[in-house]
């Protein structure tokens, strides 16, 4: 089956956060957006056909979570990740960020310490701060090839701050790290020892490259399911973010009841009928599409890496083990992070996610979303090179 990921789709005028919000966010007109993590590809045709058929039906009354929906989730996790879950572990929620907020309010109280690793997806900071919890950070360090965890610091931070909850990001946004089984075992055993609940954000789990494979946190050690929950969604995998559907996996019945009680308290609804349908059909019929888009993204990652090595060798792409996001090191330019941001926006005319927003460890880096047609990526790199040459920065 052939898929045309080279097709340029005009997303302007669709209320796209990525393409249409530049004015609201005080960005200059004409910037090329490679920031927020959604794709510029159409969702699988089977999903589009199912949505069209459902819309043509014309009635959008109240709906419920069907057994066939739950089974589609179960089957996907089994076939793609060799992860055997049960249907009654699944709690559908409109989104993973919403799920993180519910989890924090379910398992901690105001003033409790919540641990995260840095540099990490900036909404982790927000969900902690917005809910008046104490944010504790364990930094990962780059060894020239990959990112290492300081496990002594990890455990000491838990002990010294009486940490109640740890939010894991695997695959690790923005740095592209995919945790090994040994790393997950060390994390899990430390958390188990100190009675720390683990919330594992695995939303990018379907994009893992090379000889790595995604290991769900439960699968590192089956005992881990007693003190953890796992956040999954089809949104990154199939470009369905605007349909607001995710699946939170909670094996421990006591944790699940606490979670659902908190969710009900704050009036969090189940996903809407179109989101549920899109997820079900994607998981039932979208495997070939995912294989194809993953290959296309890997080729884009190789393309951007080759471009910098040949044309701008002082800029370095950190080889990702997962994600459709490239973590790129611009520190050789010697710019302050605010200066680098202004250069990207006003000189290169690129709208990227600045490294510093993920934490101080990200200063001097930029995050590129490469889930775009090759022509879009080529245009972005052309703009960047031209700006660097124009301002004598090569």
C-alpha positions as CSV (number, residue, x, y, z in Angstrom):
1,X,0.0,0.0,0.0
2,X,1.3,3.4,-1.0
3,X,1.0,6.5,1.2
4,X,1.9,10.1,0.0
5,X,3.6,11.8,2.8
6,X,5.2,14.2,0.4
7,X,1.8,15.9,-0.2
8,X,1.8,19.5,0.9
9,X,-1.4,20.1,2.8
10,X,-2.4,23.8,3.4
11,X,-3.3,23.9,7.1
12,X,-3.7,27.7,7.2
13,X,-7.2,28.8,8.0
14,X,-8.1,25.6,9.9
15,X,-7.6,27.1,13.4
16,X,-4.4,25.1,13.6
17,X,-2.4,25.9,16.7
18,X,0.8,25.1,14.7
19,X,0.0,27.2,11.6
20,X,-2.6,29.8,12.6
21,X,-1.7,30.9,16.1
22,X,1.4,32.9,15.2
23,X,-0.3,36.3,15.8
24,X,-1.8,35.3,19.1
25,X,1.6,34.1,20.2
26,X,3.4,37.2,19.1
27,X,5.4,35.5,16.3
28,X,6.3,37.3,13.1
29,X,4.3,36.8,10.0
30,X,5.7,34.3,7.6
31,X,7.5,32.0,10.0
32,X,7.7,28.3,9.1
33,X,6.3,26.3,12.1
34,X,8.2,23.2,13.1
35,X,7.4,23.5,16.8
36,X,4.3,21.8,18.4
37,X,4.2,18.0,18.1
38,X,1.6,17.3,15.5
39,X,2.2,16.0,12.0
40,X,1.5,17.7,8.7
41,X,0.2,14.4,7.3
42,X,-3.4,13.3,6.8
43,X,-4.6,10.6,9.1
44,X,-5.0,7.1,7.7
45,X,-7.7,6.8,5.0
46,X,-9.6,4.2,7.0
47,X,-10.0,6.7,9.8
48,X,-11.1,9.4,7.4
49,X,-13.7,7.1,5.8
50,X,-15.1,6.0,9.1
51,X,-15.4,9.6,10.3
52,X,-17.1,10.7,7.1
53,X,-19.6,7.8,7.4
54,X,-20.3,8.6,11.0
55,X,-20.8,12.3,10.3
56,X,-23.2,11.5,7.4
57,X,-25.3,9.5,9.9
58,X,-26.1,12.9,11.3
59,X,-27.1,12.0,14.9
60,X,-24.6,12.8,17.7
61,X,-26.3,11.7,20.9
62,X,-24.7,10.4,24.0
63,X,-22.3,7.5,23.6
64,X,-20.5,5.0,25.7
65,X,-17.2,3.1,25.7
66,X,-17.9,-0.1,23.7
67,X,-16.3,-3.5,24.2
68,X,-15.0,-3.4,20.6
69,X,-13.3,-0.1,21.4
70,X,-11.6,-1.5,24.5
71,X,-10.6,-4.7,22.5
72,X,-9.0,-2.5,19.8
73,X,-6.8,-0.9,22.4
74,X,-5.9,-4.3,24.0
75,X,-5.0,-5.7,20.6
76,X,-2.8,-2.8,19.6
77,X,-0.8,-2.9,22.8
78,X,-0.3,-6.6,22.3
79,X,0.6,-6.7,18.6
80,X,2.8,-3.5,18.6
81,X,4.4,-3.8,22.0
82,X,3.9,-7.4,23.2
83,X,2.2,-5.9,26.1
84,X,-0.8,-7.9,27.4
85,X,-3.3,-5.6,29.1
86,X,-6.9,-6.2,30.2
87,X,-9.8,-4.3,29.0
88,X,-10.9,-3.3,32.5
89,X,-7.5,-1.6,33.0
90,X,-8.3,1.0,30.4
91,X,-9.7,4.5,31.4
92,X,-10.4,6.6,28.3
93,X,-9.7,10.4,28.9
94,X,-9.7,13.3,26.5
95,X,-5.9,13.8,26.7
96,X,-2.7,12.9,28.5
97,X,-2.0,16.3,30.0
98,X,-5.5,16.1,31.5
99,X,-4.6,12.6,32.7
100,X,-1.5,14.0,34.4
101,X,-3.5,16.6,36.2
102,X,-6.0,14.0,37.4
103,X,-3.2,11.8,38.6
104,X,-1.5,14.5,40.6
105,X,-4.8,15.4,42.3
106,X,-5.6,11.7,42.9
107,X,-2.4,10.6,44.5
108,X,-0.9,13.7,46.1
109,X,-2.0,16.7,48.1
110,X,-1.0,20.4,47.9
111,X,2.6,20.8,49.0
112,X,3.7,17.3,48.2
113,X,6.8,16.8,46.2
114,X,6.6,15.5,42.6
115,X,9.8,14.4,40.8
116,X,10.5,15.0,37.1
117,X,13.6,14.5,34.9
118,X,15.1,17.4,32.9
119,X,15.1,18.5,30.2
120,X,11.5,17.4,29.7
121,X,8.1,18.3,28.1
122,X,7.2,21.6,29.6
123,X,3.7,20.6,30.5
124,X,5.2,18.4,33.3
125,X,6.3,21.6,35.0
126,X,2.9,23.3,34.5
127,X,0.8,20.4,35.9
128,X,2.9,20.4,39.0
129,X,3.0,24.2,39.5
130,X,-0.7,24.8,38.6
131,X,-1.7,22.3,41.3
132,X,0.5,23.7,44.0
133,X,2.8,20.8,44.3
134,X,6.6,21.0,45.0
135,X,8.6,20.4,41.8
136,X,11.8,18.3,42.3
137,X,14.2,17.8,39.3
138,X,16.6,15.0,38.5
139,X,18.7,16.1,35.5
140,X,19.8,13.6,32.8
141,X,23.2,14.3,31.2
142,X,24.5,13.8,27.7
143,X,27.6,11.6,27.4
144,X,28.3,12.4,23.8
145,X,26.2,9.5,22.5
146,X,23.1,9.2,24.7
147,X,21.6,10.5,27.9
148,X,22.5,9.0,31.3
149,X,20.5,9.1,34.6
150,X,22.2,9.9,37.9
151,X,20.4,7.2,39.9
152,X,22.1,8.3,43.2
153,X,20.7,11.8,42.7
154,X,17.4,10.3,41.7
155,X,17.1,8.4,44.9
156,X,18.5,11.1,47.1
157,X,16.0,13.6,45.7
158,X,13.2,11.2,46.6
159,X,14.5,10.7,50.2
160,X,15.4,14.3,50.9
161,X,12.1,15.7,49.6
162,X,9.7,12.9,50.6
163,X,8.7,12.6,47.0
164,X,5.2,11.1,46.6
165,X,5.0,10.9,42.8
166,X,7.4,10.6,39.8
167,X,6.4,11.4,36.2
168,X,8.4,9.4,33.7
169,X,8.6,10.3,30.0
170,X,9.3,7.3,27.8
171,X,10.2,7.9,25.0
172,X,11.7,11.0,26.4
173,X,10.4,14.3,24.9
174,X,12.4,16.3,23.7
175,X,15.7,14.4,23.8
176,X,14.6,11.2,22.0
177,X,15.8,8.8,24.7
178,X,14.1,5.4,24.9
179,X,14.7,3.8,28.3
180,X,16.2,0.3,28.5
181,X,14.8,-2.4,30.7
182,X,17.7,-2.1,33.1
183,X,17.0,1.7,33.5
184,X,13.3,1.1,34.0
185,X,14.1,-1.6,36.6
186,X,16.4,0.8,38.5
187,X,13.8,3.5,38.4
188,X,11.0,1.2,39.4
189,X,12.8,-0.4,42.2
190,X,13.8,2.9,43.8
191,X,10.2,4.1,43.6
192,X,8.9,0.9,45.0
193,X,11.4,1.1,47.9
194,X,10.3,4.6,48.8
195,X,6.5,4.2,48.1
196,X,6.6,6.6,45.1
197,X,3.8,6.3,42.6
198,X,4.9,6.4,39.0
199,X,3.0,8.1,36.2
200,X,4.5,6.9,32.9
201,X,3.8,9.1,29.9
202,X,4.2,6.8,26.9
203,X,2.4,8.8,24.3
204,X,5.2,8.6,21.8
205,X,5.6,4.8,22.2
206,X,4.9,3.9,18.6
207,X,8.0,5.8,17.3
208,X,11.1,3.9,18.4
209,X,14.0,3.4,16.0
210,X,17.1,1.2,15.4
211,X,17.7,-1.7,17.7
212,X,15.7,-0.1,20.5
213,X,12.2,-1.2,21.4
214,X,9.6,0.4,23.6
215,X,9.2,-1.3,27.0
216,X,6.0,-0.3,28.8
217,X,6.8,0.5,32.4
218,X,4.7,-2.5,33.6
219,X,6.7,-4.9,31.4
220,X,10.1,-4.1,33.1
221,X,8.7,-5.9,36.2
222,X,5.2,-7.0,36.6
223,X,5.1,-5.9,40.2
224,X,5.4,-2.3,39.0
225,X,1.8,-2.3,38.0
226,X,0.8,-2.1,41.6
227,X,2.2,1.4,42.0
228,X,2.0,3.0,38.6
229,X,-0.3,4.1,35.8
230,X,0.6,4.4,32.1
231,X,-0.6,7.1,29.8
232,X,-1.1,6.2,26.1
233,X,-2.9,7.8,23.2
234,X,-3.3,7.5,19.4
235,X,-2.9,11.2,19.0
236,X,0.9,11.3,18.1
237,X,0.8,8.0,16.3
238,X,-2.0,8.8,13.9
239,X,-2.1,12.6,14.0
240,X,-5.4,12.7,15.9
241,X,-4.5,15.3,18.6
242,X,-7.5,17.5,17.8
243,X,-9.9,14.7,18.4
244,X,-8.9,14.5,22.1
245,X,-8.7,10.8,23.0
246,X,-6.3,9.0,25.2
247,X,-6.2,5.7,27.1
248,X,-4.9,5.5,30.6
249,X,-3.8,2.0,31.7
250,X,-4.3,1.3,35.4
251,X,-4.0,-2.3,36.5
252,X,-4.2,-1.7,40.3
253,X,-7.9,-1.5,41.1
254,X,-7.4,0.7,44.1
255,X,-5.4,3.3,42.1
256,X,-8.0,3.1,39.3
257,X,-10.8,3.8,41.7
258,X,-9.0,6.8,43.2
259,X,-8.2,8.0,39.7
260,X,-11.8,7.7,38.5
261,X,-13.2,9.3,41.6
262,X,-11.0,12.3,41.1
263,X,-11.8,12.5,37.5
264,X,-15.5,12.5,38.3
265,X,-15.1,15.1,41.0
266,X,-13.6,17.6,38.4
267,X,-16.2,16.7,35.8
268,X,-13.8,15.2,33.3
269,X,-15.8,13.6,30.5
270,X,-15.0,10.6,28.4
271,X,-13.7,11.3,24.8
272,X,-16.3,12.3,22.3
273,X,-17.8,9.9,19.8
274,X,-15.6,11.0,16.9
275,X,-12.4,10.6,18.9
276,X,-13.4,7.2,20.1
277,X,-14.2,6.1,16.6
278,X,-11.0,7.4,15.2
279,X,-8.9,5.6,17.8
280,X,-10.8,2.3,17.3
281,X,-10.4,2.3,13.6
282,X,-6.8,3.5,13.7
283,X,-5.8,0.7,16.0
284,X,-7.8,-1.9,14.0
285,X,-6.7,-0.8,10.5
286,X,-3.8,1.6,10.8
287,X,-0.7,-0.6,11.3
288,X,0.6,-0.4,7.7
289,X,0.2,3.4,7.8
290,X,2.2,3.6,11.0
291,X,5.0,1.4,9.5
292,X,5.1,3.7,6.5
293,X,5.0,7.0,8.4
294,X,7.7,5.8,10.8
295,X,10.0,4.9,7.9
296,X,9.4,8.4,6.3
297,X,10.1,10.1,9.6
298,X,13.3,8.1,10.1
299,X,14.4,9.2,6.6
300,X,13.7,12.8,7.5
301,X,15.8,12.4,10.7
302,X,18.7,11.0,8.6
303,X,18.2,13.9,6.1
304,X,18.4,16.6,8.7
305,X,21.4,14.9,10.4
306,X,23.2,14.6,7.0
307,X,22.4,18.2,6.1
308,X,24.1,19.6,9.3
309,X,27.1,17.3,9.0
310,X,27.8,18.3,5.4
311,X,26.7,21.9,5.3
312,X,26.8,23.2,8.9
313,X,29.0,20.8,10.8
314,X,29.2,23.0,13.9
315,X,25.5,22.3,14.5
316,X,24.8,18.8,15.8
317,X,21.7,16.6,15.8
318,X,21.5,14.4,18.9
319,X,20.7,11.0,17.4
320,X,17.1,10.1,18.5
321,X,16.2,6.7,19.7
322,X,12.5,7.6,19.4
323,X,10.1,10.5,18.7
324,X,9.5,12.4,15.5
325,X,11.3,15.3,17.0
326,X,15.0,16.2,16.5
327,X,17.0,17.7,19.4
328,X,19.6,19.9,17.8
329,X,22.6,21.5,19.5
330,X,23.3,25.1,18.5
331,X,25.6,26.0,21.4
332,X,28.6,26.5,19.0
333,X,27.0,29.7,18.0
334,X,27.7,31.1,21.4
335,X,24.3,32.9,21.6
336,X,22.3,33.6,24.8
337,X,19.1,31.6,24.5
338,X,17.0,34.8,24.0
339,X,19.3,35.9,21.2
340,X,19.1,32.4,19.6
341,X,15.3,32.5,19.8
342,X,15.2,36.0,18.1
343,X,17.6,34.8,15.4
344,X,15.4,31.8,14.6
345,X,12.1,33.8,14.5
346,X,13.3,37.0,12.9
347,X,16.3,36.1,10.8
348,X,15.8,32.4,9.8
349,X,12.0,32.8,9.9
350,X,11.6,29.5,11.8
351,X,9.2,28.8,14.6
352,X,10.8,26.0,16.7
353,X,10.4,24.9,20.3
354,X,13.3,26.6,22.1
355,X,15.5,24.3,24.2
356,X,15.4,26.4,27.3
357,X,11.6,25.9,27.7
358,X,12.3,22.3,28.6
359,X,14.6,23.3,31.4
360,X,18.1,24.9,31.8
361,X,19.7,21.8,30.4
362,X,18.1,22.6,27.1
363,X,19.7,26.1,26.7
364,X,21.4,26.3,23.3
365,X,19.3,23.6,21.8
366,X,16.3,23.7,19.4
367,X,13.6,21.1,18.9
368,X,12.6,20.4,15.3
369,X,9.4,18.6,14.4
370,X,10.3,16.5,11.4
371,X,6.9,14.9,10.8
372,X,6.5,17.1,7.8
373,X,6.8,16.6,4.0
374,X,10.4,16.5,2.9
375,X,9.9,19.8,0.9
376,X,8.9,21.6,4.1
377,X,12.0,20.3,6.0
378,X,14.2,21.3,3.1
379,X,12.7,24.8,3.1
380,X,13.4,25.1,6.8
381,X,17.0,24.1,6.5
382,X,17.5,26.4,3.5
383,X,16.1,29.3,5.6
384,X,18.4,28.5,8.4
385,X,21.5,28.2,6.3
386,X,20.8,31.4,4.4
387,X,20.3,33.3,7.6
388,X,23.6,31.9,9.1
389,X,25.5,32.9,6.0
390,X,23.9,36.3,5.8
391,X,24.9,37.2,9.3
392,X,28.4,35.6,9.1
393,X,27.7,32.8,11.5
394,X,28.9,29.9,9.5
